[in-house]
Amino acid sequence: MFNHEFPPIGGGGGRVSYFLGKHFAAAGHEVHLITSQFRNYPKREEVEGFHVHRVRALRKNPNVCAVHEMLTYSISSSIYGLRFAKQFKPDIVQVFFGIPAGGGAYLLQKFRKTPYAVFLGGRDVPRPDPDPPYYRWLYMLLKPMIRAIWDNAAAVVSCSDDLRDLAHLTDTDVNIDVIPDGLDWKSYDPSQRNANPQTVRCLAVGRLIPRKGFQFLIRALPKILDKTEHKFEIEIVGDGPYRDELTKLAENLGLTDYIRFTGTVLYEELPQKYREADIFILPSLSEGMPLVVLDAMGTGLPIIASRVEGIDELVEDGVNGALFNTADVDELAQCLIKLINAGEKRLEMGKTNNEKVKPYDWKNIANAYLALYENILTKGKL
């Protein structure tokens, strides 16, 4: 497997490779992941039964990877992958994000005839209005490479229908399977909540970067202060280069009594954060299929979310949450008012979510990938 990010480095895409690797190994397969070296992390280690190899790459920030840093991973992982494949002789390669991780798999397919599958997770798919805006020019430059990686893959997998449709704008002919992301069902059991708590606790989790949209959440709060029937508080879990700007925005709007920036929380401690909350909020500008929403649903939380890729497959407005158009502060404010005041309806939404995500257990998702690999390898023998 190739992925430039792996926990605790990066975001949801790294967690996807962690859970798939873990379940592949549990099913009896030998699994090796080539990822980026960061600080003093070991160059090689065994994690949950599979092998992690870290190759040289420039990276300053655990939360954000710059374009030139991705390029260094692409080069070093391709070289390492070619060398390692001589001794390991993989049957199949899984790529997480065609850019920057697809180069090594592409070369293995060309030189060793090793089939590979590509996971599409979000910003690796070109889009008309990207964030940051300069990605528009980057996509124009990289489109031929992206198409080459997709077209030479034995399978291309999108984590949502919306992302698949977006990918078809870049390559109308490529066949794309849809296998959703998952959640660690055992870790995210629902908790008992009060329909009318003294303070309604709203939780948001993500890297503090503009694309995650926390600035819109903060700007929505002044619009709801005199319209909620309960006290409320917002807890934002995560860290990143945008933290100082978000903190200043909250201070300038006089919202410091309502917002708490918790910073980074260890993954194993996140389930408790979800259990302590009453509402989960995702104000993001773009996603693939957000793992944080699946996790929140698993603990029985209703969801307030922007209409981004993967969300309409998880959240139905008025049934298990409330939806707003991306960057629409007024609409987000109305969603907050609706769910903070919802009482028993809020609890019903949470129970609906807990049932809805049961099929998304990572074991089921890993089995879907293994069935795809078996189909690829069977066809290769014909």
BAPAKOL-661670 format. One record per residue: residue in three letters; z, x, y of N, C-alpha, C in turn. Coordinates in steps of 0.02 Angstrom, whole numbers, plus 50000, padded with zeros to 5 digits. Each point is the difference from the previous one (the first is absolute). Layout:
REM BAPAKOL-661670
   zanu     n_z     n_x     n_y    ca_z    ca_x    ca_y     c_z     c_x     c_y
    ALA       Z       X       Y       Z       X       Y       Z       X       Y
...
***
This chain:
REM BAPAKOL-661670
   zanu     n_z     n_x     n_y    ca_z    ca_x    ca_y     c_z     c_x     c_y
    MET   50000   50043   49941   50000   49957   50059   50000   50045   50062
    PHE   49965   49977   50052   49999   50034   50064   50029   49953   50053
    ASN   50048   50024   50038   50026   49962   50057   50031   50050   50049
    HIS   49980   49998   50063   50027   50048   50048   50072   49984   50019
    GLU   50025   49940   49981   50069   49982   50015   50036   49980   49936
    PHE   50065   50016   49999   50041   49982   49943   50072   49996   50024
    PRO   50039   49949   49979   50068   49992   50026   50042   50063   49994
    PRO   50039   50015   50053   50013   49958   50059   49952   50011   50058
    ILE   49943   50033   49988   49952   50014   50052   49950   49942   50004
    GLY   49987   49976   50061   49948   49950   50010   50027   49929   49993
    GLY   49954   49954   49985   50017   49929   49998   49987   49969   49932
    GLY   49973   49937   50003   49993   49961   49939   49953   50029   49948
    GLY   49947   50035   50022   49952   50028   49953   50032   50051   49954
    GLY   50047   50039   50026   50036   50047   49958   50043   49966   49949
    ARG   50030   49944   50019   50041   49962   49953   49957   49969   49945
    VAL   49939   49981   50015   49956   49973   49949   49989   50052   49945
    SER   49985   50062   50021   49988   50053   49950   50064   50016   49961
    TYR   50058   49995   50033   50063   50011   49965   50011   49949   49944
    PHE   49992   49936   50017   50014   49948   49950   49948   49999   49945
    LEU   49937   50010   50017   49949   50002   49948   50011   50060   49954
    GLY   50014   50059   50030   50013   50059   49958   50059   49990   49954
    LYS   50052   49969   50026   50060   49987   49960   49984   49955   49941
    HIS   49963   49946   50011   49985   49953   49946   49946   50027   49953
    PHE   49953   50039   50025   49951   50032   49956   50037   50047   49951
    ALA   50047   50040   50026   50037   50046   49958   50043   49962   49949
    ALA   50031   49945   50021   50041   49960   49955   49958   49969   49943
    ALA   49936   49990   50014   49954   49972   49949   49974   50054   49953
    GLY   50022   50063   50010   49982   50054   49954   49943   50044   50022
    HIS   49979   49995   50063   49945   50040   50025   50025   50062   50036
    GLU   49963   50054   49996   50016   50061   50038   49969   49994   50069
    VAL   50041   50003   50051   49978   49987   50067   50017   50058   50046
    HIS   49950   50022   50040   50010   50052   50050   49976   49975   50067
    LEU   50040   50009   50051   49983   49981   50069   49995   50062   50043
    ILE   49945   50006   50037   49991   50055   50047   50010   49973   50070
    THR   50052   50023   50034   50017   49976   50067   50012   50058   50047
    SER   50023   49986   50061   50008   50052   50052   50067   50035   49996
    GLN   49999   50065   50011   50062   50037   50009   50030   49982   50068
    PHE   50066   49992   50002   50033   49985   50063   50068   50034   50001
    ARG   50011   50042   50050   50062   50036   50009   50019   50036   49936
    ASN   50061   49992   49976   50023   50038   49942   49998   49960   49936
    TYR   49960   49947   49998   49995   49962   49938   49971   50044   49945
    PRO   50022   49992   49937   49975   50042   49946   49924   49993   49989
    LYS   49969   50056   49983   49928   49998   49989   49981   49959   49938
    ARG   50045   50001   49951   49989   49959   49940   50066   49971   49978
    GLU   49999   49938   49981   50060   49969   49972   49980   49939   49958
    GLU   50046   49978   49959   49989   49940   49960   50040   49943   50032
    VAL   49966   49945   50012   50030   49941   50032   49988   49939   49956
    GLU   50053   49971   49974   49994   49939   49960   49950   50007   49943
    GLY   49998   50060   49970   49958   50010   49942   49930   50024   50014
    PHE   49980   50006   50064   49934   50027   50015   50007   50062   50044
    HIS   49945   50038   50004   50002   50066   50031   49971   49997   50071
    VAL   50037   50029   50047   49979   50001   50070   49983   50072   50019
    HIS   49940   50010   50026   49977   50066   50023   49990   49995   50075
    ARG   50031   50045   50037   49992   50000   50073   49959   50060   50021
    VAL   49945   49986   50036   49955   50053   50021   50006   50012   50075
    ARG   49981   50058   50022   50007   50018   50070   49962   49952   50045
    ALA   50034   49978   50053   49969   49956   50049   50041   50003   50064
    LEU   49966   49995   50056   50035   49997   50064   50028   49930   50009
    ARG   50065   49996   50016   50030   49935   50015   50065   50012   50037
    LYS   50005   49973   50061   50060   50010   50041   50049   49943   49993
    ASN   49974   49939   49990   50042   49941   50003   49999   49963   49934
    PRO   50058   49981   49972   50001   49965   49936   49971   49929   50004
    ASN   49997   49972   50061   49978   49930   50007   49926   49993   50018
    VAL   49971   50051   50030   49931   49996   50025   49962   50062   49980
    CYS   49938   49990   49978   49957   50056   49982   49938   49999   50045
    ALA   49991   50053   50039   49942   50005   50045   49937   50013   49960
    VAL   49943   49987   50032   49936   50007   49966   49989   50072   49976
    HIS   50014   50049   50042   49990   50069   49979   50048   50020   49944
    GLU   50059   49969   49998   50046   50013   49945   49974   49971   49934
    MET   49970   49940   50004   49969   49971   49940   49945   50044   49974
    LEU   49962   50030   50046   49945   50044   49979   50025   50059   49960
    THR   50056   50029   50020   50027   50057   49962   50019   49979   49929
    TYR   50028   49939   49994   50016   49975   49933   49937   49990   49959
    SER   49949   49971   50032   49937   49986   49964   49971   50064   49971
    ILE   50001   50054   50038   49972   50064   49977   50043   50030   49944
    SER   50065   50006   50012   50043   50033   49952   50007   49959   49935
    SER   50003   49934   50005   50006   49959   49939   49936   50002   49959
    SER   49943   50005   50033   49936   50005   49963   49997   50065   49961
    ILE   50019   50055   50031   49999   50065   49966   50050   50000   49943
    TYR   50060   49976   50013   50053   49999   49949   49980   49955   49942
    GLY   49971   49941   50017   49981   49953   49948   49948   50028   49953
    LEU   49950   50035   50027   49949   50031   49957   50030   50052   49954
    ARG   50046   50040   50025   50031   50051   49959   50046   49969   49946
    PHE   50040   49953   50021   50048   49970   49954   49964   49960   49945
    ALA   49945   49969   50016   49964   49959   49951   49974   50042   49942
    LYS   49990   50065   50010   49976   50044   49946   50050   50002   49943
    GLN   50065   49999   50017   50051   50003   49948   50023   49930   49979
    PHE   50004   49954   50047   50025   49933   49985   49948   49955   49968
    LYS   49938   50006   50021   49944   49959   49975   50015   49925   50003
    PRO   50005   49973   50061   50018   49929   50007   49946   49954   49972
    ASP   50021   49942   49975   49952   49949   49978   49974   49959   50059
    ILE   50044   49990   50049   49981   49961   50058   50043   50022   50059
    VAL   49973   49991   50061   50035   50019   50061   50009   49938   50044
    GLN   50060   49992   50027   50014   49946   50048   50008   50030   50069
    VAL   49961   49975   50048   50002   50023   50069   50034   49947   50042
    PHE   50049   50020   50040   50031   49954   50048   49973   50018   50069
    PHE   49956   49957   50026   49964   50008   50063   49942   50049   49990
    GLY   49939   49973   50005   49940   50043   49993   50000   50058   50048
    ILE   50023   49986   50061   50011   50053   50050   50074   49999   50017
    PRO   50036   50056   49987   49976   50068   49988   50001   50023   49927
    ALA   50016   49955   49953   50015   50023   49932   49940   50000   49953
    GLY   49943   49974   50021   49945   49990   49953   49959   50062   49984
    GLY   50005   50052   50041   49957   50059   49990   50009   50032   49932
    GLY   50063   50010   49979   50013   50032   49936   49973   49960   49942
    ALA   50009   49934   50001   49975   49958   49946   49923   50000   49999
    TYR   49970   49999   50059   49926   50001   50005   49973   50064   49968
    LEU   50032   50056   50013   49977   50064   49971   50011   50001   49925
    LEU   50055   49973   49976   50013   49997   49928   49948   49957   49965
    GLN   49980   49947   50033   49948   49957   49970   49933   50036   49997
    LYS   49984   50038   50052   49936   50035   50003   49997   50059   49952
    PHE   50054   50039   49996   49999   50061   49961   50027   49993   49929
    ARG   50044   49951   49989   50031   49993   49934   49988   49930   49970
    LYS   49963   49958   50035   49985   49932   49977   50063   49958   49987
    THR   50053   50014   50038   50062   49962   49993   49997   49938   50044
    PRO   50007   49941   49971   49996   49939   50041   50062   49992   50044
    TYR   49991   49967   50057   50057   49989   50044   49998   49929   50029
    ALA   50060   49976   50017   50007   49936   50034   50030   50013   50069
    VAL   49978   49961   50050   50023   50007   50069   50041   49939   50020
    PHE   50061   50014   50025   50042   49947   50028   49988   49995   50075
    LEU   49984   49940   50024   49994   49987   50072   50065   49969   50025
    GLY   50030   50032   50051   50066   49978   50020   50007   49975   50071
    GLY   49950   50012   50043   50008   49978   50070   49954   50037   50047
    ARG   50027   50051   50034   49960   50034   50051   49947   50046   49971
    ASP   50000   50009   49934   49945   50038   49969   49936   49959   49999
    VAL   50005   49936   50016   49941   49956   50003   49979   49991   50072
    PRO   49938   50019   50019   49978   49992   50069   50005   49928   50023
    ARG   50017   49991   50065   50009   49933   50028   49973   50000   50071
    PRO   49979   49942   50025   49969   49996   50067   50046   50020   50057
    ASP   50064   49981   49997   50046   50013   50056   50062   50037   49974
    PRO   49993   50064   49986   50055   50037   49970   50054   50018   50050
    ASP   50058   50016   49973   50055   50028   50041   50023   50064   49965
    PRO   49997   50057   50033   49980   50011   50069   49925   49992   50010
    PRO   49978   49984   50061   49929   49986   50014   49952   50057   49982
    TYR   50023   50063   50005   49954   50055   49986   49978   50002   49927
    TYR   50035   49961   49957   49979   49997   49930   49930   49970   49993
    ARG   49979   49962   50051   49932   49972   49998   49948   50055   49993
    TRP   50009   50054   50038   49953   50056   49997   50010   50040   49935
    LEU   50061   50003   49978   50014   50035   49937   49968   49963   49942
    TYR   50004   49934   50000   49968   49961   49947   49924   50011   50000
    MET   49970   50001   50059   49928   50012   50005   49981   50067   49968
    LEU   50042   50050   50012   49987   50067   49973   50010   50002   49925
    LEU   50051   49965   49976   50019   50005   49929   49966   49949   49954
    LYS   49967   49950   50029   49972   49946   49958   49955   50026   49943
    PRO   49955   50047   50012   49960   50025   49944   50043   50030   49944
    MET   50052   50035   50018   50045   50029   49950   50039   49946   49963
    ILE   50024   49951   50038   50037   49945   49970   49956   49962   49950
    ARG   49939   49985   50020   49955   49965   49955   49983   50041   49938
    ALA   49992   50065   50008   49986   50043   49942   50057   49999   49951
    ILE   50062   50002   50025   50059   49999   49956   50005   49933   49965
    TRP   49988   49945   50036   50003   49935   49968   49944   49991   49949
    ASP   49940   50019   50018   49941   49987   49957   50001   50041   49937
    ASN   50033   50058   50000   50003   50042   49940   50062   49986   49958
    ALA   50043   49955   50023   50060   49983   49962   49983   49953   49942
    ALA   50038   50007   49946   49992   49954   49944   50028   49932   50017
    ALA   50047   49998   50048   50029   49937   50023   50028   50010   50070
    VAL   49993   49949   50041   50031   49998   50066   50048   49940   49999
    VAL   50063   50013   50019   50051   49948   49996   50029   49988   50069
    SER   49999   49937   50021   50032   49980   50063   50066   49965   49983
    CYS   50049   50008   50044   50065   49967   49988   50002   49928   50026
    SER   49946   49977   50032   49998   49931   50024   49928   49977   50008
    ASP   49990   49934   49998   49932   49972   50010   49974   50016   50069
    ASP   50043   49996   50051   49978   50013   50068   49975   50071   50008
    LEU   50035   50048   49970   49980   50070   50005   49935   50012   49963
    ARG   49990   49966   49945   49937   50004   49963   49942   49975   50044
    ASP   50011   49944   50034   49948   49973   50043   49985   50047   50058
    LEU   50051   50032   50026   49991   50049   50054   49961   50060   49974
    ALA   50015   50023   49940   49964   50057   49971   49926   49985   49990
    HIS   49985   49937   49985   49929   49982   49990   49959   50003   50064
    LEU   50033   50002   50057   49964   50011   50063   49973   50071   50004
    THR   50034   50046   49966   49977   50070   49997   49950   50011   49945
    ASP   50011   49968   49942   49955   50009   49943   49993   49932   49965
    THR   49946   49966   50013   49991   49932   49973   49988   50000   49924
    ASP   49977   50056   49973   49981   50002   49929   50055   50021   49953
    VAL   50053   50031   50026   50052   50027   49956   50040   49943   49968
    ASN   50012   50005   49935   50041   49951   49965   50074   50018   50009
    ILE   50040   49952   50023   50070   50014   50014   50044   49952   49961
    ASP   50044   50028   49958   50051   49961   49966   50060   49990   50046
    VAL   50035   49945   49992   50061   49989   50040   50060   50000   49953
    ILE   50044   50049   50011   50064   50003   49966   50053   50006   50054
    PRO   50044   49952   50007   50048   50002   50055   50052   50055   49991
    ASP   50035   50014   50054   50059   50044   49996   50057   49961   49968
    GLY   50055   50034   49988   50054   49966   49965   50068   50014   50030
    LEU   50052   49981   49964   50068   50013   50020   50042   50017   49939
    ASP   50054   50036   50012   50046   50018   49947   50048   49942   49990
    TRP   49980   49954   49956   50033   49936   49994   50075   50007   49987
    LYS   50020   50048   49960   50071   50007   49982   50044   50019   50060
    SER   49970   50034   50048   50039   50024   50058   50009   49947   50054
    TYR   49953   49951   50003   50000   49954   50056   50018   49929   49979
    ASP   50061   49992   49972   50023   49934   49981   50023   49962   50062
    PRO   49993   49934   50001   50017   49961   50059   50076   49996   50010
    SER   50020   49990   50062   50072   49993   50016   50013   49929   50026
    GLN   50063   49981   49999   50020   49934   50025   50004   50004   50077
    ARG   49967   49954   50033   49999   50000   50073   50025   49933   50028
    ASN   50024   50003   50061   50026   49942   50034   49944   49969   50044
    ALA   49992   49935   49996   49949   49967   50040   50015   50004   50075
    ASN   50064   50003   50017   50020   50002   50071   50051   50056   50012
    PRO   49977   50062   49995   50045   50056   50010   50020   50007   50073
    GLN   50054   50035   50012   50021   50011   50069   49947   50038   50038
    THR   49968   50050   49966   49946   50038   50030   49943   50004   49950
    VAL   49941   49980   50020   49940   50005   49957   49974   50071   50004
    ARG   49998   50033   49943   49981   50071   49998   49926   50006   49981
    CYS   49963   50030   50045   49927   50010   49990   49987   50074   49986
    LEU   49962   50014   49949   49987   50068   49978   49926   50017   50004
    ALA   49986   50060   50025   49931   50027   49999   50005   50071   49973
    VAL   49953   50018   49956   50001   50066   49968   49931   50032   50006
    GLY   49998   50062   50021   49935   50034   50004   50005   50064   50041
    ARG   49945   50039   49997   49997   50060   50041   49993   49981   50073
    LEU   50034   50036   50043   49998   49984   50072   49939   50033   50031
    ILE   49944   49966   49991   49936   50020   50028   49968   49938   50031
    PRO   49956   50008   50049   49972   49940   50034   49969   49949   49953
    ARG   49968   50022   49947   49965   49954   49954   50047   49950   49967
    LYS   50064   50017   49994   50047   49955   49967   50021   49942   50045
    GLY   49986   50004   50065   50007   49943   50045   50070   49982   50021
    PHE   50049   50044   49994   50068   49984   50020   50005   49987   50075
    GLN   49953   50028   50039   50001   49987   50072   49989   49926   50016
    PHE   49961   49966   49959   49988   49928   50011   50063   49960   49983
    LEU   50035   50021   49948   50063   49967   49982   50050   50005   50058
    ILE   50007   50060   50028   50047   50010   50055   49981   49958   50061
    ARG   49935   49998   50015   49977   49962   50058   50007   49925   49991
    ALA   50004   49977   49937   50008   49928   49987   50071   49976   50012
    LEU   50048   50044   49996   50070   49978   50001   50022   49967   50065
    PRO   49980   50025   50060   50020   49965   50061   49977   49927   50002
    LYS   49948   49984   49963   49972   49932   50001   50040   49952   49957
    ILE   50048   50025   49960   50036   49956   49954   50075   49996   50014
    LEU   50024   50039   50047   50072   50006   50010   50035   49934   50013
    ASP   49968   49955   50037   50032   49935   50015   49973   49943   49957
    LYS   49966   50017   49946   49968   49948   49959   50024   50000   49927
    THR   50045   50045   49983   50026   50002   49931   50068   49965   49996
    GLU   50010   49966   49944   50063   49963   49990   50055   50045   49972
    HIS   49982   50060   49980   50049   50047   49972   49993   50067   50035
    LYS   50054   50038   49998   49995   50070   50020   49955   50036   49950
    PHE   49967   50052   50022   49957   50038   49954   50004   50074   50017
    GLU   49980   50040   49952   49994   50072   50011   49939   50025   49962
    ILE   49969   50052   50026   49942   50030   49969   50019   50071   49977
    GLU   49990   50014   49937   50011   50068   49975   49932   50030   49981
    ILE   49983   50057   50028   49938   50034   49985   50016   50063   49960
    VAL   49978   50002   49937   50013   50056   49955   49938   50043   49996
    GLY   50008   50064   50012   49943   50046   49997   50003   50049   50058
    ASP   49958   50050   49997   49998   50051   50052   49928   50020   50012
    GLY   49990   50038   50054   49932   50022   50015   49993   50020   50073
    PRO   49942   50025   50019   49990   50027   50068   50002   49948   50055
    TYR   49998   49935   49983   49999   49947   50050   50071   49975   50016
    ARG   50051   50030   49968   50068   49974   50007   50025   50002   50072
    ASP   49991   50055   50035   50025   50006   50068   49969   49948   50046
    GLU   49935   49988   49992   49966   49950   50042   50026   49930   49985
    LEU   50012   49985   49937   50026   49934   49982   50071   49991   50026
    THR   50040   50053   49995   50068   49996   50025   50001   49988   50076
    LYS   49957   50035   50036   49996   49991   50073   49976   49930   50018
    LEU   49953   49974   49961   49975   49931   50012   50057   49950   49992
    ALA   50040   50008   49948   50057   49955   49989   50051   50005   50057
    GLU   50011   50062   50023   50048   50010   50055   49974   49969   50065
    ASN   49936   50010   50014   49971   49974   50063   50000   49924   50001
    LEU   49996   49968   49942   49999   49927   49997   50071   49972   49992
    GLY   50050   50044   49999   50069   49977   49994   50017   49970   49933
    LEU   49972   50029   49947   50007   49971   49933   50043   50041   49953
    THR   50036   50049   50025   50037   50045   49956   50054   49964   49960
    ASP   50024   49942   50024   50050   49962   49962   49970   49962   49941
    TYR   49933   49996   50000   49967   49961   49947   49963   50043   49949
    ILE   49987   50063   50016   49960   50042   49956   50039   50061   49978
    ARG   49995   50015   49935   50032   50060   49973   49947   50042   49965
    PHE   49993   50062   50021   49955   50047   49966   50041   50041   49950
    THR   49990   49987   49937   50041   50030   49948   49975   50069   49980
    GLY   49936   50013   50009   49972   50063   49977   49980   49996   49927
    THR   49987   50058   49970   49979   50003   49931   50057   49982   49953
    VAL   49984   49960   49950   50048   49980   49948   49972   50022   49933
    LEU   50040   50030   49958   49977   50020   49933   49972   49940   49963
    TYR   49948   50012   49961   49966   49945   49966   50049   49959   49957
    GLU   50045   50035   49965   50046   49965   49956   50051   49958   50038
    GLU   50006   50012   50066   50046   49960   50040   49966   49941   50035
    LEU   49934   49998   49997   49963   49946   50034   50015   49930   49972
    PRO   50008   49992   49933   50014   49932   49976   50059   49967   50033
    GLN   50053   50039   50015   50058   49971   50033   49984   49977   50070
    LYS   49955   50036   50035   49979   49979   50067   49966   49931   49997
    TYR   49958   49991   49949   49966   49936   49992   50051   49944   49985
    ARG   50048   50015   49957   50049   49949   49981   50044   49979   50058
    GLU   50012   50045   50047   50042   49984   50058   49964   49960   50053
    ALA   49933   49995   49994   49960   49967   50052   49989   49925   49984
    ASP   49977   49964   50051   49983   49929   49993   49925   49988   50008
    ILE   49966   50044   50037   49928   49994   50014   49970   50069   49999
    PHE   49939   50005   49974   49964   50064   50002   49939   49993   50047
    ILE   49988   50053   50040   49946   49997   50050   49952   50059   49990
    LEU   49936   49985   49998   49947   50051   49998   49951   49987   50057
    PRO   50005   50037   50055   49955   49989   50057   49939   50046   50002
    SER   49980   50026   49942   49950   50054   49996   49930   49979   50024
    LEU   49962   50051   50022   49931   49990   50022   49951   50003   49942
    SER   50017   50035   49947   49957   50004   49940   50041   50022   49941
    GLU   49980   49977   49940   50033   50018   49938   49949   49998   49944
    GLY   50023   50011   49939   49959   49989   49941   50030   49941   49963
    MET   50054   50013   49966   50047   49948   49977   50069   50030   50010
    PRO   50036   49979   50051   50063   50034   50019   50055   49994   49948
    LEU   50022   50057   49975   50053   50001   49949   50065   49973   50028
    VAL   50013   50011   50065   50063   49975   50028   50005   49924   49997
    VAL   49943   49967   50007   50000   49927   49995   50015   49977   49929
    LEU   49970   50034   49951   50015   49984   49930   50074   50011   49985
    ASP   50027   50056   50024   50071   50014   49989   50044   49946   50032
    ALA   49984   49981   50061   50038   49948   50035   49996   49934   49963
    MET   49942   49982   49975   49992   49938   49963   50041   50001   49936
    GLY   50003   50059   49968   50038   50007   49938   50075   49987   50010
    THR   50026   50012   50060   50070   49987   50014   50011   49931   50030
    GLY   49947   49959   50001   50008   49931   50023   50001   49993   50075
    LEU   49962   50043   50036   49997   49994   50073   49936   49963   50021
    PRO   50005   49955   50048   49940   49972   50031   49967   50053   50044
    ILE   49935   49994   50010   49961   50053   50033   49970   49975   50065
    ILE   50009   50039   50053   49960   49992   50061   49952   50059   50002
    ALA   49935   49986   50002   49952   50055   49994   49937   49987   50040
    SER   49969   50053   50022   49935   49996   50033   49946   49988   49947
    ARG   49946   49969   50020   49945   49985   49954   49958   50063   49989
    VAL   50023   50043   49955   49965   50061   49983   49981   49998   49926
    GLU   49962   50050   49978   49976   50002   49931   50058   49994   49950
    GLY   49990   49957   49951   50048   49991   49947   50053   49948   50014
    ILE   50010   49982   50063   50054   49953   50016   49985   49929   49978
    ASP   49938   49977   50011   49986   49930   49982   50001   49989   49925
    GLU   50002   50054   49960   50008   49993   49928   50074   49994   49981
    LEU   50044   50016   50047   50072   49998   49986   50036   49946   50039
    VAL   49980   49988   50062   50038   49956   50045   49958   49941   50021
    GLU   50027   49940   49990   49968   49938   50023   50042   49972   50057
    ASP   49968   49992   50057   50036   49978   50060   50035   49933   49988
    GLY   50065   49998   50014   50039   49939   49992   50026   49989   49930
    VAL   49977   50039   49951   50022   49992   49931   50051   50053   49981
    ASN   49981   50063   50009   50047   50054   49984   50007   50050   50058
    GLY   49978   49978   50059   50006   50043   50059   49962   49972   50059
    ALA   49988   50043   50049   49963   49981   50061   49953   50057   50019
    LEU   49939   49983   50020   49949   50049   50015   49979   49997   50073
    PHE   49980   50058   50027   49975   50003   50068   49942   50049   50003
    ASN   49957   49992   50049   49943   50044   50009   50025   50069   50024
    THR   49967   50053   49978   50022   50067   50016   50005   50009   50076
    ALA   50054   50032   50020   50014   50018   50071   50012   49939   50045
    ASP   50006   49940   49972   50012   49940   50040   50075   49990   50008
    VAL   50026   50025   50056   50073   49998   50012   50026   49929   50005
    ASP   49963   49956   50033   50023   49931   50008   50004   49964   49932
    GLU   49950   50011   49959   50000   49968   49934   50055   50028   49956
    LEU   50012   50066   50005   50055   50031   49963   50067   49970   50022
    ALA   50008   49990   50064   50062   49970   50026   50011   49930   49971
    GLN   49947   49960   49995   50006   49933   49972   50020   50003   49926
    CYS   49973   50049   49963   50019   50009   49930   50074   50018   49993
    LEU   50024   50044   50043   50070   50019   49999   50045   49940   50014
    ILE   49983   49961   50050   50040   49941   50017   50001   49952   49940
    LYS   49942   49989   49970   49995   49952   49945   50044   50020   49941
    LEU   49998   50064   49981   50039   50020   49941   50073   50012   50014
    ILE   50016   50025   50059   50072   50008   50017   50035   49932   50000
    ASN   49964   49949   50022   50029   49932   50004   49989   49959   49936
    ALA   49970   50029   49949   49977   49961   49943   50055   49976   49953
    GLY   50058   50034   49997   50055   49978   49958   49981   49997   49926
    GLU   50010   49942   49969   49987   49991   49928   49927   50015   49983
    LYS   49954   49984   50045   49930   50013   49987   49988   50075   49991
    ARG   50037   50041   50037   49994   50072   49994   50020   50022   49929
    LEU   50053   49971   49973   50022   50017   49933   49949   49978   49947
    GLU   49970   49942   50011   49948   49975   49954   49940   50047   49998
    MET   49981   50024   50060   49944   50048   50004   50017   50063   49960
    GLY   50061   50024   50006   50020   50060   49963   49998   49991   49925
    LYS   50023   49942   49976   49998   49986   49928   49928   49996   49975
    THR   49956   49971   50041   49929   49997   49982   49971   50071   49992
    ASN   50019   50044   50046   49976   50069   49997   50023   50037   49938
    ASN   50063   49990   49982   50027   50034   49942   49961   49981   49936
    GLU   49981   49938   49994   49959   49978   49943   49929   50026   50005
    LYS   49973   50000   50060   49930   50017   50011   49984   50072   49979
    VAL   50046   50046   50009   49984   50071   49988   50017   50023   49929
    LYS   50025   49957   49957   50016   50022   49932   49941   50033   49963
    PRO   49939   49973   50006   49944   50033   49966   49982   50069   50028
    TYR   50028   50018   50059   49983   50063   50032   50044   50058   49978
    ASP   50038   49991   49947   50041   50055   49975   49955   50061   49984
    TRP   50025   50059   50017   49958   50061   49992   49976   50011   49929
    LYS   50039   49978   49951   49977   50008   49931   49936   49962   49988
    ASN   49996   49939   50026   49938   49960   49993   49942   50033   50037
    ILE   50014   50027   50060   49947   50031   50039   49975   50063   49964
    ALA   50046   50040   49974   49981   50061   49964   49958   49983   49938
    ASN   50018   49946   49965   49961   49979   49941   49929   49980   50020
    ALA   49992   49970   50059   49934   49982   50023   49957   50062   50012
    TYR   50030   50053   50029   49964   50063   50010   49983   50031   49933
    LEU   50047   50000   49953   49987   50030   49934   49943   49963   49964
    ALA   49998   49935   50007   49945   49961   49970   49933   50019   50032
    LEU   50001   50012   50066   49939   50022   50035   49978   50068   49974
    TYR   50047   50047   49992   49983   50067   49975   49971   49996   49929
    GLU   50031   49958   49958   49976   49993   49931   49928   49974   50000
    ASN   49985   49954   50044   49932   49973   50004   49951   50054   50022
    ILE   50020   50042   50049   49958   50054   50024   49985   50050   49944
    LEU   50053   50020   49964   49992   50050   49947   49961   49973   49941
    THR   50009   49935   49985   49962   49969   49946   49926   49999   50016
    LYS   49983   49982   50062   49930   50000   50021   49970   50070   49997
    GLY   50041   50050   50017   49975   50069   50000   49983   50025   49931
    LYS   50029   49970   49948   49987   50021   49931   49938   49966   49970
    LEU   49977   49946   50033   49943   49963   49972   49934   50037   50009
***
